[in-house]
């Protein structure tokens, strides 16, 4: 492992890469109308890896569950879970998840780390990532 990269960071990168790959194939499969039986395992893997990433975002600071970044993650996982129930709208839901993922990843830090509980930007206050 390269110097300066912790094991938890390496796992986060690996998990995020797997999630992006799985969701990309899943969206393409639904867009091109691949048989549902072939896509359901990918949907479940997308839910699993998305949930795992959400949990990873909570460590070591569980209060980040109130930050916009975590709320976006939870919303995306919830939308993925709705696909089996709203199968007719699966492509629209997947595109919505894609837009949310892109916006959530690229929004300025002041919005990503805004805590709806504390009504302030946690990172802007100069807190270390392990505080609180």
C-alpha positions, -999 to +999 in steps of 0.1 A: +000+000+000+013+035-009+026+056+020-001+079+034-031+058+024-047+041+054-063+007+051-098+023+057-092+048+029-081+020+006-112+000+014-134+031+008-118+036-026-122+000-036-158-001-024-166+032-042-150+019-074-171-013-072-203+006-065-197+030-095-190+000-118-220-019-106-244+010-109-231+019-143-237-016-156-271-017-139-282+016-155-270+005-189-287-029-185-320-013-177-316+013-204-310-014-230-337-036-216-317-066-205-338-093-189-348-085-153-334-118-140-299-108-151-303-073-136-317-080-102-284-094-088-267-061-099-295-041-082-289-060-050-252-054-052-258-017-059-279-015-028-254-035-007-224-014-019-243+019-015-254+009+020-218-001+029-205+033+016-232+051+037-220+032+068-184+039+059-192+076+058-204+074+094-170+062+107-155+077+129-180+106+133-215+091+136-230+126+137-223+130+100-256+111+096-272+146+098-250+161+071-263+167+036-237+143+021-250+114+042-287+123+036-280+122-002-264+087+002-294+075+022-318+089-004-300+072-032-300+038-014-337+042-006-345+050-043-326+018-053-347-002-028-378+011-044-370-002-079-384-037-074-417-020-062-417+006-090-403-015-118-420+004-146-401+035-135-367+019-129-348+038-157-361+071-144-352+062-108-317+051-119-312+084-138-324+103-107-299+084-086-272+092-111-280+129-110-281+129-072-247+111-071-231+135-094-245+166-077-237+152-042-201+144-052-194+177-067-213+202-045-192+226-025-179+214+008-200+240+026-231+223+014-219+187+016-209+191+053-239+212+063-256+196+093-293+198+093-293+190+130-268+216+140-278+240+113-243+248+104-214+236+083-193+213+105-162+215+083-163+253+082-161+254+120-126+240+118-134+207+134-112+178+127-129+149+109-127+128+141-142+153+164-178+152+177 
